[in-house]
Amino acid sequence: MVVTLREIAKRANVSHATVSVVLNERKHPVISELTKQKVIKVAKSLGYQPNPLARALATGRSGIISVWPPDIITPVHLSILQLIYQLAHASRYKILLHAGSFLNTATSSVELQFDHSWNGDGIIALDCPNHVTSYIKKMQDPALIAPIISLGSSVSVSTDNCSIDIAYGISLILRHFKETGKSHIAFLTSSGFNAASDKLSAAFFLGISQMGLSAEVFSTKNCARIEAYEMIKTYINEGGRFDAVLAYNSLLAVGALAALRDVNMLIPKQVSVISCDDSEELLYQYPPVTALQFPIGNICKSAWEIFQKRLDTPEGPIVEISDRPTLIVRASSAL
């Protein structure tokens, strides 16, 4: 049986209009907090389920937010998506995931491939600044552009953004390599995987130049463990040598680690291994893998707070927040 607003009003002994205002979360200077809580309590006791279409008409909001991730395979992106979902759910928002639009793209500059005419109440863009630029350009009329928050290690500066300072993180890794006597690094990356990998690569090449280190570059197509495994194993079997591995993400780090074990390289005495992001999987490797740990909890919370304020106040200056990763040193690089 459908519970109506009039039934809730009758049980709570208030007007139908009062119930509508409270349950549609509209602000009203006359309705007291006591009345609001009474209406909510009665609605819950009756098992009231809001009609999303009716709420959208009443509030001017759909209660839906679009999330644009660059991929759905990288562990750190999956962790961020999980946190965004939890924050959205706690605020009674639903998520519209546009992940499929970013898969199998040849370069990070490929334009949006989905219908971007409607994105709910706003957009959370994860590590895809080029897609944000494309979206803004295609919409043409500024009035039609949905509120956007860009977050990750590569962000759009044309919108509110919460960034992770990946250049700082790379500098921590390279200093650690140098301090532990490593100088020739196998850099496992991915060709055109997304804007985040592009930015990370730029920081890496600048860093090794400044620190007098050298590198061998291994570019995977799909950031898969098997690609890293085969590239590293083949290179060593053919006589190639390096004394450290830096992997773009934990998937590549695990593949490289398996290859090094198979060719009987001593870790970390002969070769150190570090991942540019952390995941639970790295803790259970042999040996456990050193990794950059991103402040994703702080970044996601800050991004959500900024985003909610932007929904209420579309106009105003761009808000920018940045945080730094931490290098968690484990047995794969600790001599």
N, C-alpha and C positions, 0 to 999 in steps of 0.2 A: 504494500500500500504506500502511495506517495504522500509524504508529509508536506502540507502546504504552509506558506507563511501565515495565513489566516489562522490555522490551527495553533501554530506556535504563539501568535499574538494573543489568542484566547487563553491559552494555558498560562502565559506569562503576565496576563492582564495589562497589556500594552497595546498600542495601535499597530496596525498592519505596516504603516509607514516606518515606525520605529524598528520593527523587525527587519524590514528591507534594508534600512540604513546599516544596522548592526551586522547582519549576515553578509552584506555586500562590501563590508569593511570600508564604508565611506565615513569621513569625518563629519561630526555634527556637534556644534557648540552647546546644544541644550541637553543632549543625551548623556546622563551621568555614567560613570564607570560601573556603578552598582547595577543600573538598569542593563547595561551592556552585558555584564557577566550573567545576569539572570536570564536574558534572552538566549545566550550561548548555552547555558546549562540546560534550559528547557529543550532547545533544538537537539542537543546531544542525547538527552533522555528519550526523545521521540524517534531518534535515528534519522534525523534530517540529512539528506544528501543534496548539496547545491546543484542547480542546473547550470552547467558552464556557459551555455548560450545566453541564458537569462542574466547571469552575472556579467558577462561581457557587455551586454546592452546597458545594464545598469551602471557599470563602473567605467566603461570605455576601454577595458582591458580584457584580454583573452585568458590571462593566467597561464600563458604558454611562452616559453623563451627558447629561441633557437641557439644551439651550440654548434660551433664550427671547429672540429678538431682536424689536424692535418692527416691523422691516421688513427687507427684503432688497434694497433699492434704494439706500439712502444709502451713499455711498462709505466714510465712516468706520465705519459698522456692518459693512460687508463686510470691511474691513481687520481689525477686531477679531475677527470670526468666523474669519478665516483664521489669526490668531495663536492663538486658542483651540484651533482644530483641530490646529495644529502642536504646541502644548503637550500636548494630550490624546494625540495620536498617539505622542509621545515617551515618554509614561507608559503606553502600551498601553491607552488608553481609546478607546472609540468614541463618536461624537456622535449624539444623537437630536435633530434640529432641529424645533422647533415653529413655524417662521416663518409658515406658512399661517394660523395661528390669530389673527394680529395684523393681517393685511391687510384693507383696506377697512372698518375699524372707524370708526364716526362720531365717537367721542370716546375720549380716553385712559382713560376710566373703565369702558369696556366690559369685562365679566367674561370670564374664560377660556372659550374655545369648544371646547377639546379635552378628551379624557378625561384628567383629571389624577390618576387613581387610581394611576398608576405612572409614575415619572420616573427610573427607573434608580437609580443610587447617589446622585444629587444633582442640583441645578439651578444653572445659571449664567444669571442673569437680566440682560439687557442693556437699560438704559434703559426698564424697564417696572415701576416700583415698585407701580403700582396692581394689576397682575396678580399680583404677589407677595402683596399684601394680600388679594386675592380668593382666592388659592390657600390661604393660611393659614387664612382664615375658613371656607372650604368643608371643609377637612380636619377641622376641629373637634378631633379627638384629636391633641394635640401629638406623641404617639409615632409617628404616621403621617406627619408632615411630614418630607420629605426635607431633607438639608443644603442650604442655599442660600447662594450668594454673589451679591450684587447689584453691578453695576458700570456705569460710564458717567457722563454728566453729570447724570442724575437717578436716584437710588438709593433703595432701601428702607432705612430706619434700624432696621427690626425684625430685620434679618439682618446677617451679615457683609457689609461693603461696601467697594468701592474707587471713589472718586468723582473726577471731573474738575471742577475749580472753574470752571464756565462763567460765573458772575457776574464773576469776576476777568478772564476772557477778554474779556467784553463791555466791561468798563471799559477794557481796553487799546485796543480798537477805537474806542470813543467818544472817548477822549483823543487818539488818532491823528487822527481826523476833525477834532477841534477845533483841534489844533496845526497842521493843514494848511489851516485856514480853511474847513472845511465845517460847515454848520449845519442844513441841511434834508435829512433822510435818508429815502430810500425803503426801507422795511423789508419785505423779501420773506420771508414766513413760510408756514405751512400750517395750515389750520383743523383742530385736533384731531388732528394727525398722530401725535404720541405725547407722553409725559410730558416728554421732553427738549426738544421745541419749546415746550411750555408754560413750562418753567423758563427757557429762553433768552429767551422773550418777556417774562416778568416782569422779568428782569434788564435787558433793553433799555429798557423803559418807565420803570423806576426810574432808570436811568442818564441818559436824555435829560432827565428832569425835574430831576435834580440838577445837570446841566451846562448847563441852559438851551438845549438843542437842540430841534428840532421834527422831526416825522416824518409821512410818508404811509405807510399800511399797505396792502400788497398780499397778500391771503391766497389761496394756491393750494389746490386740493383734493388733488392727488396728488404734489406736489413734483416736477413735471415741467419740463424745460427749456422746452418749448413754452408752458406756462402763463406762466412768467416772461417769456418773449419777447413774447408777445401783450399781457400786461398793461402792461409798460413801454412798448412801442412805441405802443400805443393812447393811453396817458396823455399821452405827450409830443406826439403828433400832435394831440391835442385841446387843447393849450396848457398842460398841466401841467408844472411844473418842480421840480427838486430838484438838489442838488449832490453827493449821495453815495448809493450803494446798499449796503445791508447784506443779504446773502442768508443764509437759514437754513442752506443747505448748498451744496456746489460745483455741484450740478445746476442750482439756481436762479441761481447766479452766472454760469454759462456762458450761460444763456438771456438774462439781463439784459444781459450784455456784448454779445451778438449784436444785441439790439434797439438798444442805444446806438450801435453802429457803423452800423446801417442808417439811423438818423435823423441821422447825421453829428455826433454829440456827441463832443467832444474828451475823451479819457480820458488822464490824470486832471484835466486843466486845468479842464474844465467839470463833469465828474462823476467821482468816485472810486468804485471798486468793491471791496468786501471780502466774503469768504466766511467763515462761522462754522465751517467745517471745511476741511481741506486735502485735496487729491487730486492725483495725477500729472497729471490732465487740465488742472488750472489752470496748470501750468507751460508748456503748449503753446498757451495762448490768446494773442491779441494785443490788448492787452499781457498779460503774465503777471499772474495775480490774487493780490493780497494775501490772506492767510488765517490763521486760527488753526490752529496745529499742536498736536494733542492728544498727550500723552505716552502713547500707547496701548501702546507696548512695555513701559514700566514698570508701567502699570496692569494689563495682562493678566498679566504675570509675577507681580506681587504677588497678584492675585486667585487665580491658580492655586495658589500656595504656601499661601495662607490656606485655600483650598478643600480641598486635600489634607490639611492638618492637621485641618480640621473633620471630614473623613471618618473620621479616626482617633480624634478626640476630639469626639464630638457635643455633650457638655456643655461649659459654660464661657462666659465673657463674650463679647459681640459684639466683633468686631475691625473697626476702621474706619481706612481710609487715604485720604488725599486728595492730589492732585497738581494742578499748574497748567499751563494751556496757554501757548504762546508765540506772539506775533504775528510772522509772517514777512512783512515788508514787501517788496512787489514793485512793478512799474511801474504797476499799475492804481490805486495811491493815493499814489505817491511823487512829489511835486512838485519 
